[in-house]
Amino acid sequence: MLIAFCGIDGSGKSTHVEFLAEWLSRQQLKVKRFKPINSDNDFLTYLQTIGKNYSDLYNEAMPREHRSILLAFELFQQSEAVKKWLAEDYIVVVDRWIYSHYAYAYARNIETKTLHAMLDSCLKPDLVFLLDVPVYTSLQRIDERGPKRSMNESEAILEKARERFLQLKDAHQFILLNTAEPLDEIRNRIQNEVGHKLKVRIETSGGI
């Protein structure tokens, strides 16, 4: 089973991914905790190299929509790795997934047909939790982490990304988690939703 957490930056995705992965491990289940794009991922180094080569050749920055498509292709390749874990009966808990890419591409006005085709070819989660947080709260949390914001961490981008996440929620039946609620209540909701999904899958298919 593939479980994804999404939401704008500063919504608490990593915290809840860690909580769920640890809880599932205590239930004696096989778990993979996964963050597709992070500082340890070689893809970011490759993308920087390609971007520099582009700049050297054309004396301008690589268009953001091109970078977005390369990122989508990386997610498609990682889908294949996730499929192998699922075949080995792992529950995969992912911090961000394709819906995060949809949301931020929308926010930056770089959605294309190619991007959609590529993301639509990626593995779809069995369960998606959307952590919703007001943008002003998100920015407070981001600033507490450090003095420098990323290019996606402006008020305008976060507002648009949040708008898109809420649209995707309605279209794909995400489970909405209001991060203003007490932490224990959010965790109980996550446990109950995942426990129910596991029970249904075991009853209908005989396995996870």
MARPAMI-293663 format. One record per atom (N, C-alpha, C, O): atom name; x, y, z. Coordinates in steps of 0.02 Angstrom, whole numbers, plus 50000, padded with zeros to 5 digits. Example, Ala and Ser with C-alpha at 12.3 -4.5 7.8 and 13.67 -1.06 7.14 Angstrom:
BEGIN
SITE  atome      x      y      z
SITE      N  50660  49716  50390
SITE     CA  50615  49775  50390
SITE      C  50660  49835  50390
SITE      O  50712  49834  50423
SITE      N  50642  49888  50354
SITE     CA  50684  49947  50357
SITE      C  50645  50002  50394
SITE      O  50670  50057  50402
% end
This chain:
BEGIN
SITE  atome      x      y      z
SITE      N  50042  49941  50000
SITE     CA  50000  50000  50000
SITE      C  50044  50062  50000
SITE      O  50094  50066  50036
SITE      N  50025  50111  49959
SITE     CA  50062  50174  49954
SITE      C  50020  50229  49987
SITE      O  49963  50241  49967
SITE      N  50050  50262  50036
SITE     CA  50017  50315  50073
SITE      C  50058  50379  50064
SITE      O  50118  50380  50078
SITE      N  50025  50432  50041
SITE     CA  50061  50495  50028
SITE      C  50035  50550  50074
SITE      O  49975  50554  50088
SITE      N  50081  50593  50096
SITE     CA  50064  50653  50132
SITE      C  50082  50713  50088
SITE      O  50137  50716  50061
SITE      N  50035  50759  50081
SITE     CA  50050  50818  50042
SITE      C  50023  50880  50077
SITE      O  49987  50876  50127
SITE      N  50040  50938  50050
SITE     CA  50023  51002  50080
SITE      C  50078  51051  50067
SITE      O  50133  51032  50047
SITE      N  50063  51115  50077
SITE     CA  50114  51166  50063
SITE      C  50172  51160  50113
SITE      O  50167  51126  50164
SITE      N  50227  51193  50097
SITE     CA  50285  51192  50141
SITE      C  50265  51217  50210
SITE      O  50226  51265  50216
SITE      N  50292  51185  50262
SITE     CA  50277  51206  50329
SITE      C  50213  51177  50358
SITE      O  50190  51198  50411
SITE      N  50183  51129  50322
SITE     CA  50120  51100  50346
SITE      C  50130  51041  50393
SITE      O  50082  51019  50425
SITE      N  50191  51017  50399
SITE     CA  50205  50963  50446
SITE      C  50208  50894  50416
SITE      O  50199  50844  50451
SITE      N  50219  50889  50351
SITE     CA  50219  50824  50317
SITE      C  50271  50776  50346
SITE      O  50254  50719  50363
SITE      N  50332  50799  50353
SITE     CA  50386  50755  50377
SITE      C  50372  50728  50446
SITE      O  50386  50670  50461
SITE      N  50343  50770  50489
SITE     CA  50327  50749  50558
SITE      C  50277  50692  50557
SITE      O  50284  50644  50594
SITE      N  50225  50698  50516
SITE     CA  50173  50648  50515
SITE      C  50194  50585  50477
SITE      O  50172  50529  50494
SITE      N  50237  50593  50427
SITE     CA  50265  50534  50393
SITE      C  50304  50492  50443
SITE      O  50297  50431  50445
SITE      N  50346  50525  50482
SITE     CA  50387  50490  50531
SITE      C  50342  50455  50583
SITE      O  50355  50397  50601
SITE      N  50291  50490  50606
SITE     CA  50245  50461  50655
SITE      C  50211  50398  50627
SITE      O  50210  50346  50661
SITE      N  50185  50403  50567
SITE     CA  50149  50345  50538
SITE      C  50196  50287  50526
SITE      O  50179  50229  50540
SITE      N  50255  50300  50499
SITE     CA  50303  50246  50486
SITE      C  50321  50209  50550
SITE      O  50325  50148  50551
SITE      N  50332  50247  50604
SITE     CA  50350  50216  50668
SITE      C  50291  50176  50696
SITE      O  50300  50122  50724
SITE      N  50230  50203  50689
SITE     CA  50171  50168  50714
SITE      C  50160  50102  50676
SITE      O  50145  50051  50707
SITE      N  50168  50104  50611
SITE     CA  50160  50043  50571
SITE      C  50213  49991  50589
SITE      O  50199  49931  50591
SITE      N  50274  50014  50601
SITE     CA  50327  49968  50622
SITE      C  50310  49933  50688
SITE      O  50324  49874  50697
SITE      N  50280  49971  50734
SITE     CA  50260  49941  50798
SITE      C  50204  49890  50789
SITE      O  50194  49848  50833
SITE      N  50169  49893  50734
SITE     CA  50118  49842  50720
SITE      C  50147  49781  50685
SITE      O  50111  49737  50661
SITE      N  50214  49778  50682
SITE     CA  50250  49723  50650
SITE      C  50237  49719  50575
SITE      O  50235  49665  50546
SITE      N  50229  49777  50544
SITE     CA  50219  49780  50472
SITE      C  50283  49805  50438
SITE      O  50322  49843  50468
SITE      N  50293  49784  50376
SITE     CA  50352  49805  50338
SITE      C  50339  49875  50309
SITE      O  50289  49886  50274
SITE      N  50383  49922  50325
SITE     CA  50371  49992  50307
SITE      C  50433  50021  50272
SITE      O  50490  50009  50292
SITE      N  50420  50060  50220
SITE     CA  50472  50101  50188
SITE      C  50450  50174  50194
SITE      O  50396  50193  50171
SITE      N  50492  50214  50225
SITE     CA  50481  50287  50228
SITE      C  50521  50318  50171
SITE      O  50580  50303  50162
SITE      N  50489  50362  50133
SITE     CA  50518  50382  50069
SITE      C  50504  50456  50055
SITE      O  50447  50479  50060
SITE      N  50557  50493  50037
SITE     CA  50550  50562  50014
SITE      C  50583  50566  49946
SITE      O  50644  50564  49940
SITE      N  50543  50571  49893
SITE     CA  50569  50564  49824
SITE      C  50625  50611  49806
SITE      O  50676  50591  49778
SITE      N  50617  50675  49823
SITE     CA  50667  50725  49804
SITE      C  50692  50758  49868
SITE      O  50655  50793  49903
SITE      N  50756  50748  49883
SITE     CA  50786  50778  49942
SITE      C  50860  50790  49929
SITE      O  50886  50775  49876
SITE      N  50893  50818  49978
SITE     CA  50963  50839  49969
SITE      C  51011  50779  49959
SITE      O  51066  50788  49934
SITE      N  50988  50719  49977
SITE     CA  51030  50660  49968
SITE      C  51018  50627  49900
SITE      O  51051  50577  49883
SITE      N  50972  50653  49862
SITE     CA  50953  50623  49798
SITE      C  50999  50648  49743
SITE      O  51008  50708  49735
SITE      N  51030  50601  49705
SITE     CA  51075  50621  49652
SITE      C  51041  50663  49598
SITE      O  51073  50701  49563
SITE      N  50975  50656  49592
SITE     CA  50939  50692  49540
SITE      C  50951  50767  49544
SITE      O  50960  50800  49493
SITE      N  50951  50795  49605
SITE     CA  50960  50867  49612
SITE      C  51029  50889  49586
SITE      O  51035  50942  49556
SITE      N  51079  50847  49598
SITE     CA  51146  50863  49572
SITE      C  51146  50861  49496
SITE      O  51175  50905  49464
SITE      N  51114  50810  49468
SITE     CA  51110  50804  49395
SITE      C  51073  50864  49365
SITE      O  51093  50891  49314
SITE      N  51018  50884  49398
SITE     CA  50978  50940  49373
SITE      C  51019  51005  49374
SITE      O  51014  51046  49328
SITE      N  51059  51014  49427
SITE     CA  51101  51074  49431
SITE      C  51152  51074  49375
SITE      O  51166  51127  49345
SITE      N  51180  51015  49360
SITE     CA  51229  51010  49305
SITE      C  51197  51027  49238
SITE      O  51225  51065  49199
SITE      N  51138  51000  49226
SITE     CA  51102  51014  49163
SITE      C  51086  51088  49159
SITE      O  51093  51119  49106
SITE      N  51063  51117  49215
SITE     CA  51045  51188  49216
SITE      C  51106  51231  49201
SITE      O  51100  51281  49165
SITE      N  51164  51213  49229
SITE     CA  51225  51252  49216
SITE      C  51245  51246  49143
SITE      O  51265  51296  49112
SITE      N  51241  51186  49115
SITE     CA  51259  51177  49045
SITE      C  51213  51218  48999
SITE      O  51235  51247  48950
SITE      N  51150  51219  49017
SITE     CA  51102  51259  48978
SITE      C  51121  51333  48981
SITE      O  51122  51367  48930
SITE      N  51137  51357  49041
SITE     CA  51156  51428  49050
SITE      C  51219  51444  49011
SITE      O  51225  51498  48980
SITE      N  51267  51398  49012
SITE     CA  51329  51409  48976
SITE      C  51318  51412  48901
SITE      O  51350  51452  48866
SITE      N  51273  51371  48876
SITE     CA  51260  51368  48804
SITE      C  51220  51428  48779
SITE      O  51234  51455  48726
SITE      N  51169  51447  48818
SITE     CA  51121  51497  48793
SITE      C  51122  51563  48832
SITE      O  51084  51609  48816
SITE      N  51166  51567  48882
SITE     CA  51173  51629  48920
SITE      C  51107  51651  48952
SITE      O  51092  51711  48955
SITE      N  51069  51604  48974
SITE     CA  51006  51617  49009
SITE      C  50989  51556  49051
SITE      O  51014  51501  49039
SITE      N  50945  51565  49100
SITE     CA  50925  51510  49143
SITE      C  50879  51461  49105
SITE      O  50840  51482  49063
SITE      N  50885  51397  49122
SITE     CA  50840  51348  49093
SITE      C  50768  51365  49112
SITE      O  50755  51380  49170
SITE      N  50722  51364  49065
SITE     CA  50652  51378  49081
SITE      C  50625  51332  49136
SITE      O  50640  51273  49137
SITE      N  50586  51361  49180
SITE     CA  50560  51322  49237
SITE      C  50516  51264  49214
SITE      O  50515  51212  49247
SITE      N  50480  51272  49159
SITE     CA  50438  51217  49136
SITE      C  50479  51157  49114
SITE      O  50456  51100  49118
SITE      N  50541  51170  49090
SITE     CA  50585  51115  49071
SITE      C  50610  51078  49133
SITE      O  50611  51016  49135
SITE      N  50628  51116  49184
SITE     CA  50649  51085  49247
SITE      C  50591  51044  49277
SITE      O  50602  50990  49305
SITE      N  50531  51070  49271
SITE     CA  50473  51036  49298
SITE      C  50461  50969  49264
SITE      O  50443  50920  49298
SITE      N  50471  50966  49200
SITE     CA  50462  50903  49163
SITE      C  50516  50852  49183
SITE      O  50502  50793  49190
SITE      N  50577  50876  49191
SITE     CA  50631  50831  49213
SITE      C  50615  50802  49282
SITE      O  50626  50743  49295
SITE      N  50589  50843  49327
SITE     CA  50569  50820  49393
SITE      C  50513  50769  49388
SITE      O  50514  50719  49424
SITE      N  50465  50781  49345
SITE     CA  50410  50733  49336
SITE      C  50436  50666  49310
SITE      O  50411  50614  49331
SITE      N  50486  50668  49266
SITE     CA  50514  50605  49241
SITE      C  50550  50568  49297
SITE      O  50547  50506  49300
SITE      N  50584  50604  49341
SITE     CA  50616  50572  49399
SITE      C  50563  50538  49443
SITE      O  50575  50483  49467
SITE      N  50507  50570  49453
SITE     CA  50453  50539  49493
SITE      C  50426  50476  49458
SITE      O  50409  50427  49491
SITE      N  50422  50478  49392
SITE     CA  50400  50419  49354
SITE      C  50449  50361  49365
SITE      O  50429  50304  49376
SITE      N  50514  50376  49362
SITE     CA  50564  50324  49373
SITE      C  50560  50297  49445
SITE      O  50567  50237  49457
SITE      N  50548  50341  49492
SITE     CA  50543  50319  49561
SITE      C  50480  50278  49574
SITE      O  50478  50237  49619
SITE      N  50429  50289  49533
SITE     CA  50368  50248  49537
SITE      C  50385  50174  49527
SITE      O  50357  50130  49558
SITE      N  50432  50162  49482
SITE     CA  50452  50093  49468
SITE      C  50485  50061  49529
SITE      O  50475  50002  49542
SITE      N  50525  50100  49565
SITE     CA  50557  50075  49626
SITE      C  50504  50060  49679
SITE      O  50507  50010  49714
SITE      N  50455  50105  49685
SITE     CA  50401  50095  49734
SITE      C  50362  50032  49719
SITE      O  50343  49995  49764
SITE      N  50349  50018  49655
SITE     CA  50312  49958  49635
SITE      C  50348  49895  49661
SITE      O  50315  49847  49682
SITE      N  50414  49895  49659
SITE     CA  50453  49837  49683
SITE      C  50443  49828  49758
SITE      O  50435  49772  49782
SITE      N  50444  49883  49796
SITE     CA  50433  49878  49868
SITE      C  50363  49853  49883
SITE      O  50353  49812  49929
SITE      N  50314  49876  49846
SITE     CA  50245  49854  49857
SITE      C  50238  49779  49842
SITE      O  50201  49744  49876
SITE      N  50274  49756  49791
SITE     CA  50271  49685  49774
SITE      C  50302  49642  49829
SITE      O  50287  49583  49834
SITE      N  50345  49672  49870
SITE     CA  50376  49637  49926
SITE      C  50336  49648  49991
SITE      O  50362  49634  50045
SITE      N  50275  49672  49984
SITE     CA  50228  49681  50040
SITE      C  50249  49736  50089
SITE      O  50232  49733  50148
SITE      N  50285  49785  50065
SITE     CA  50299  49843  50106
SITE      C  50240  49892  50102
SITE      O  50207  49897  50051
SITE      N  50229  49928  50157
SITE     CA  50187  49987  50156
SITE      C  50234  50046  50146
SITE      O  50280  50056  50185
SITE      N  50223  50084  50093
SITE     CA  50268  50139  50077
SITE      C  50234  50205  50097
SITE      O  50179  50220  50075
SITE      N  50268  50242  50141
SITE     CA  50242  50306  50165
SITE      C  50285  50361  50135
SITE      O  50345  50365  50149
SITE      N  50255  50403  50093
SITE     CA  50294  50450  50054
SITE      C  50279  50522  50074
SITE      O  50222  50541  50084
SITE      N  50333  50561  50081
SITE     CA  50330  50632  50098
SITE      C  50332  50671  50032
SITE      O  50385  50678  50001
SITE      N  50274  50696  50012
SITE     CA  50263  50727  49946
SITE      C  50257  50672  49893
SITE      O  50286  50617  49901
SITE      N  50221  50686  49841
SITE     CA  50218  50640  49784
SITE      C  50194  50680  49725
SITE      O  50205  50741  49722
SITE      N  50163  50650  49678
SITE     CA  50146  50684  49615
SITE      C  50100  50744  49626
SITE      O  50104  50793  49589
SITE      N  50058  50741  49678
SITE     CA  50010  50796  49687
SITE      C  50045  50860  49710
SITE      O  50021  50915  49696
SITE      N  50100  50853  49744
SITE     CA  50140  50912  49762
SITE      C  50167  50945  49699
SITE      O  50170  51006  49694
SITE      N  50187  50904  49651
SITE     CA  50214  50932  49589
SITE      C  50159  50967  49549
SITE      O  50169  51021  49521
SITE      N  50099  50936  49547
SITE     CA  50042  50970  49515
SITE      C  50030  51038  49547
SITE      O  50023  51088  49511
SITE      N  50029  51040  49613
SITE     CA  50012  51101  49649
SITE      C  50062  51157  49636
SITE      O  50043  51215  49624
SITE      N  50126  51141  49640
SITE     CA  50176  51194  49632
SITE      C  50186  51214  49559
SITE      O  50205  51271  49545
SITE      N  50175  51168  49513
SITE     CA  50176  51187  49442
SITE      C  50119  51235  49426
SITE      O  50128  51284  49389
SITE      N  50061  51222  49455
SITE     CA  50004  51268  49448
SITE      C  50021  51336  49479
SITE      O  50007  51388  49449
SITE      N  50051  51335  49538
SITE     CA  50067  51397  49573
SITE      C  50116  51439  49534
SITE      O  50114  51501  49537
SITE      N  50161  51407  49498
SITE     CA  50213  51444  49460
SITE      C  50193  51454  49387
SITE      O  50231  51481  49347
SITE      N  50131  51432  49370
SITE     CA  50105  51441  49303
SITE      C  50149  51407  49250
SITE      O  50164  51436  49198
SITE      N  50170  51345  49265
SITE     CA  50212  51309  49217
SITE      C  50183  51240  49202
SITE      O  50220  51194  49184
SITE      N  50118  51232  49209
SITE     CA  50086  51169  49190
SITE      C  50087  51162  49114
SITE      O  50074  51210  49078
SITE      N  50101  51102  49090
SITE     CA  50099  51087  49019
SITE      C  50066  51019  49008
SITE      O  50059  50980  49055
SITE      N  50047  51006  48946
SITE     CA  50017  50940  48930
SITE      C  50068  50884  48942
SITE      O  50050  50830  48966
SITE      N  50130  50898  48926
SITE     CA  50183  50847  48937
SITE      C  50190  50831  49011
SITE      O  50197  50773  49030
SITE      N  50190  50883  49052
SITE     CA  50195  50873  49124
SITE      C  50137  50830  49150
SITE      O  50148  50783  49188
SITE      N  50077  50846  49129
SITE     CA  50019  50807  49151
SITE      C  50023  50735  49128
SITE      O  50008  50689  49167
SITE      N  50044  50724  49065
SITE     CA  50050  50656  49040
SITE      C  50100  50616  49081
SITE      O  50090  50557  49095
SITE      N  50155  50648  49099
SITE     CA  50207  50614  49136
SITE      C  50184  50598  49207
SITE      O  50194  50542  49231
SITE      N  50154  50646  49241
SITE     CA  50131  50635  49309
SITE      C  50073  50585  49311
SITE      O  50067  50546  49358
SITE      N  50031  50586  49260
SITE     CA  49975  50539  49257
SITE      C  50000  50468  49246
SITE      O  49963  50420  49259
SITE      N  50062  50460  49223
SITE     CA  50091  50393  49213
SITE      C  50123  50366  49276
SITE      O  50141  50307  49279
SITE      N  50128  50408  49328
SITE     CA  50159  50386  49391
SITE      C  50109  50345  49432
SITE      O  50049  50347  49421
SITE      N  50137  50308  49479
SITE     CA  50096  50267  49524
SITE      C  50052  50311  49567
SITE      O  50076  50360  49596
SITE      N  49988  50293  49572
SITE     CA  49941  50332  49614
SITE      C  49938  50302  49684
SITE      O  49936  50241  49691
SITE      N  49937  50344  49735
SITE     CA  49933  50319  49805
SITE      C  49866  50286  49819
SITE      O  49815  50302  49788
SITE      N  49866  50240  49867
SITE     CA  49804  50210  49891
SITE      C  49769  50257  49940
SITE      O  49708  50253  49949
SITE      N  49808  50300  49972
SITE     CA  49781  50344  50023
SITE      C  49822  50409  50022
SITE      O  49884  50406  50022
SITE      N  49788  50466  50021
SITE     CA  49823  50530  50021
SITE      C  49797  50573  50078
SITE      O  49737  50585  50083
SITE      N  49842  50596  50121
SITE     CA  49825  50643  50174
SITE      C  49848  50712  50152
SITE      O  49906  50723  50135
SITE      N  49801  50759  50153
SITE     CA  49817  50829  50138
SITE      C  49819  50868  50203
SITE      O  49768  50877  50236
SITE      N  49878  50892  50221
SITE     CA  49886  50932  50281
SITE      C  49875  51005  50262
SITE      O  49915  51035  50227
SITE      N  49821  51033  50286
SITE     CA  49803  51101  50268
SITE      C  49822  51150  50323
SITE      O  49808  51139  50382
SITE      N  49855  51204  50303
SITE     CA  49879  51254  50350
SITE      C  49872  51323  50318
SITE      O  49885  51329  50258
SITE      N  49852  51374  50356
SITE     CA  49851  51442  50328
SITE      C  49921  51463  50306
SITE      O  49971  51443  50338
SITE      N  49925  51502  50254
SITE     CA  49991  51522  50228
SITE      C  50031  51561  50279
SITE      O  50092  51553  50283
SITE      N  49999  51603  50318
SITE     CA  50037  51643  50367
SITE      C  50069  51597  50419
SITE      O  50125  51611  50443
SITE      N  50035  51542  50437
SITE     CA  50064  51494  50484
SITE      C  50121  51457  50451
SITE      O  50173  51445  50483
SITE      N  50112  51438  50389
SITE     CA  50165  51404  50351
SITE      C  50228  51446  50349
SITE      O  50283  51420  50361
SITE      N  50221  51510  50335
SITE     CA  50280  51554  50330
SITE      C  50314  51563  50397
SITE      O  50375  51568  50401
SITE      N  50275  51566  50451
SITE     CA  50304  51570  50518
SITE      C  50348  51509  50531
SITE      O  50404  51515  50556
SITE      N  50322  51450  50515
SITE     CA  50360  51388  50526
SITE      C  50422  51386  50482
SITE      O  50475  51364  50504
SITE      N  50416  51408  50420
SITE     CA  50473  51408  50374
SITE      C  50528  51454  50400
SITE      O  50587  51436  50399
SITE      N  50508  51513  50424
SITE     CA  50558  51561  50449
SITE      C  50592  51536  50514
SITE      O  50649  51555  50528
SITE      N  50556  51496  50552
SITE     CA  50586  51468  50613
SITE      C  50641  51417  50597
SITE      O  50686  51405  50637
SITE      N  50636  51386  50537
SITE     CA  50686  51336  50517
SITE      C  50751  51368  50495
SITE      O  50804  51337  50500
SITE      N  50748  51430  50472
SITE     CA  50809  51463  50448
SITE      C  50793  51529  50415
SITE      O  50735  51543  50400
SITE      N  50843  51569  50404
SITE     CA  50832  51638  50378
SITE      C  50816  51641  50304
SITE      O  50790  51691  50280
SITE      N  50831  51588  50266
SITE     CA  50825  51591  50194
SITE      C  50766  51548  50170
SITE      O  50761  51489  50187
SITE      N  50722  51578  50130
SITE     CA  50666  51542  50100
SITE      C  50685  51517  50030
SITE      O  50724  51549  49995
SITE      N  50655  51461  50011
SITE     CA  50666  51435  49943
SITE      C  50621  51473  49894
SITE      O  50580  51514  49914
SITE      N  50629  51459  49829
SITE     CA  50591  51495  49778
SITE      C  50516  51478  49783
SITE      O  50475  51516  49757
SITE      N  50499  51422  49814
SITE     CA  50428  51404  49821
SITE      C  50398  51430  49886
SITE      O  50339  51417  49899
SITE      N  50436  51466  49925
SITE     CA  50413  51485  49992
SITE      C  50395  51559  49998
SITE      O  50407  51591  50049
SITE      N  50366  51586  49945
SITE     CA  50339  51654  49947
SITE      C  50264  51649  49962
SITE      O  50233  51598  49951
SITE      N  50237  51704  49987
SITE     CA  50165  51704  50004
SITE      C  50123  51690  49943
SITE      O  50075  51652  49946
SITE      N  50140  51720  49886
SITE     CA  50099  51712  49825
SITE      C  50100  51640  49800
SITE      O  50048  51613  49782
SITE      N  50159  51609  49800
SITE     CA  50165  51540  49776
SITE      C  50128  51492  49824
SITE      O  50092  51447  49801
SITE      N  50135  51502  49888
SITE     CA  50102  51458  49936
SITE      C  50027  51464  49932
SITE      O  49991  51414  49939
SITE      N  50002  51524  49922
SITE     CA  49929  51534  49916
SITE      C  49902  51496  49856
SITE      O  49851  51462  49861
SITE      N  49937  51501  49799
SITE     CA  49914  51466  49739
SITE      C  49921  51391  49746
SITE      O  49877  51353  49723
SITE      N  49975  51368  49777
SITE     CA  49985  51296  49787
SITE      C  49930  51268  49833
SITE      O  49903  51214  49821
SITE      N  49915  51305  49886
SITE     CA  49861  51283  49931
SITE      C  49794  51279  49894
SITE      O  49756  51232  49903
SITE      N  49781  51328  49853
SITE     CA  49720  51328  49812
SITE      C  49716  51265  49770
SITE      O  49663  51233  49766
SITE      N  49772  51247  49739
SITE     CA  49773  51187  49695
SITE      C  49766  51123  49735
SITE      O  49731  51077  49714
SITE      N  49798  51120  49793
SITE     CA  49791  51060  49835
SITE      C  49717  51049  49853
SITE      O  49694  50992  49853
SITE      N  49682  51102  49870
SITE     CA  49612  51095  49889
SITE      C  49569  51074  49830
SITE      O  49519  51038  49838
SITE      N  49587  51097  49770
SITE     CA  49552  51073  49710
SITE      C  49565  50999  49699
SITE      O  49518  50961  49683
SITE      N  49627  50978  49707
SITE     CA  49644  50907  49698
SITE      C  49610  50864  49751
SITE      O  49589  50807  49737
SITE      N  49603  50891  49811
SITE     CA  49568  50854  49865
SITE      C  49498  50834  49843
SITE      O  49478  50777  49851
SITE      N  49462  50881  49815
SITE     CA  49393  50868  49794
SITE      C  49391  50819  49735
SITE      O  49345  50778  49731
SITE      N  49440  50823  49691
SITE     CA  49441  50780  49632
SITE      C  49463  50709  49647
SITE      O  49441  50661  49614
SITE      N  49507  50701  49697
SITE     CA  49537  50635  49710
SITE      C  49522  50607  49780
SITE      O  49551  50556  49799
SITE      N  49478  50639  49816
SITE     CA  49456  50614  49881
SITE      C  49513  50606  49931
SITE      O  49520  50554  49964
SITE      N  49554  50658  49936
SITE     CA  49605  50659  49988
SITE      C  49572  50663  50057
SITE      O  49515  50686  50062
SITE      N  49607  50641  50108
SITE     CA  49585  50649  50176
SITE      C  49615  50714  50202
SITE      O  49676  50721  50208
SITE      N  49572  50762  50218
SITE     CA  49594  50828  50239
SITE      C  49608  50828  50314
SITE      O  49566  50808  50354
SITE      N  49668  50850  50332
SITE     CA  49688  50856  50402
SITE      C  49701  50930  50417
SITE      O  49745  50961  50387
SITE      N  49663  50957  50463
SITE     CA  49670  51026  50482
SITE      C  49725  51031  50535
SITE      O  49716  51007  50591
SITE      N  49780  51062  50518
SITE     CA  49837  51063  50564
SITE      C  49827  51110  50623
SITE      O  49869  51113  50668
SITE      N  49770  51146  50624
SITE     CA  49755  51187  50683
SITE      C  49727  51144  50740
SITE      O  49724  51167  50797
SITE      N  49706  51083  50724
SITE     CA  49680  51038  50775
SITE      C  49737  51012  50819
SITE      O  49795  51013  50798
SITE      N  49722  50989  50879
SITE     CA  49774  50961  50923
SITE      C  49811  50902  50889
SITE      O  49780  50863  50852
SITE      N  49875  50897  50902
SITE     CA  49917  50846  50870
SITE      C  49890  50776  50883
SITE      O  49889  50735  50837
SITE      N  49868  50761  50944
SITE     CA  49842  50695  50959
SITE      C  49781  50678  50917
SITE      O  49773  50621  50895
SITE      N  49738  50727  50904
SITE     CA  49679  50715  50864
SITE      C  49698  50699  50791
SITE      O  49668  50655  50760
SITE      N  49747  50735  50765
SITE     CA  49770  50722  50697
SITE      C  49800  50652  50692
SITE      O  49786  50616  50645
SITE      N  49841  50634  50741
SITE     CA  49871  50567  50740
SITE      C  49820  50512  50746
SITE      O  49825  50461  50712
SITE      N  49770  50522  50788
SITE     CA  49717  50472  50794
SITE      C  49679  50464  50728
SITE      O  49661  50409  50709
SITE      N  49668  50519  50694
SITE     CA  49633  50517  50629
SITE      C  49675  50478  50579
SITE      O  49649  50436  50542
SITE      N  49740  50491  50578
SITE     CA  49784  50455  50531
SITE      C  49783  50380  50547
SITE      O  49775  50339  50501
SITE      N  49790  50362  50610
SITE     CA  49789  50292  50629
SITE      C  49723  50258  50609
SITE      O  49723  50203  50582
SITE      N  49668  50292  50622
SITE     CA  49603  50263  50607
SITE      C  49593  50253  50532
SITE      O  49568  50201  50510
SITE      N  49613  50303  50492
SITE     CA  49605  50298  50420
SITE      C  49649  50243  50390
SITE      O  49626  50204  50348
SITE      N  49711  50241  50413
SITE     CA  49757  50189  50388
SITE      C  49735  50120  50411
SITE      O  49736  50072  50373
SITE      N  49715  50115  50475
SITE     CA  49692  50050  50501
SITE      C  49632  50025  50463
SITE      O  49628  49965  50448
SITE      N  49585  50069  50447
SITE     CA  49526  50049  50409
SITE      C  49546  50025  50339
SITE      O  49521  49974  50315
SITE      N  49590  50063  50307
SITE     CA  49612  50045  50239
SITE      C  49647  49977  50238
SITE      O  49636  49936  50193
SITE      N  49689  49965  50288
SITE     CA  49724  49901  50292
SITE      C  49674  49844  50302
SITE      O  49680  49791  50271
SITE      N  49626  49854  50346
SITE     CA  49576  49802  50359
SITE      C  49537  49784  50296
SITE      O  49525  49726  50281
SITE      N  49516  49835  50259
SITE     CA  49479  49824  50197
SITE      C  49521  49786  50147
SITE      O  49497  49739  50115
SITE      N  49584  49805  50140
SITE     CA  49628  49772  50091
SITE      C  49640  49700  50111
SITE      O  49640  49656  50067
SITE      N  49649  49686  50175
SITE     CA  49661  49617  50197
SITE      C  49599  49574  50186
SITE      O  49604  49517  50165
SITE      N  49540  49603  50200
SITE     CA  49478  49565  50193
SITE      C  49461  49551  50120
SITE      O  49434  49498  50104
SITE      N  49478  49597  50076
SITE     CA  49459  49589  50006
SITE      C  49511  49552  49963
SITE      O  49494  49520  49914
SITE      N  49575  49558  49983
SITE     CA  49627  49528  49942
SITE      C  49669  49476  49979
SITE      O  49707  49439  49948
SITE      N  49661  49474  50044
SITE     CA  49700  49425  50082
SITE      C  49769  49448  50099
SITE      O  49809  49409  50124
SITE      N  49784  49511  50087
SITE     CA  49852  49536  50103
SITE      C  49854  49611  50094
SITE      O  49807  49642  50071
SITE      N  49911  49640  50113
SITE     CA  49921  49712  50109
SITE      C  49934  49733  50037
SITE      O  49944  49792  50023
% end
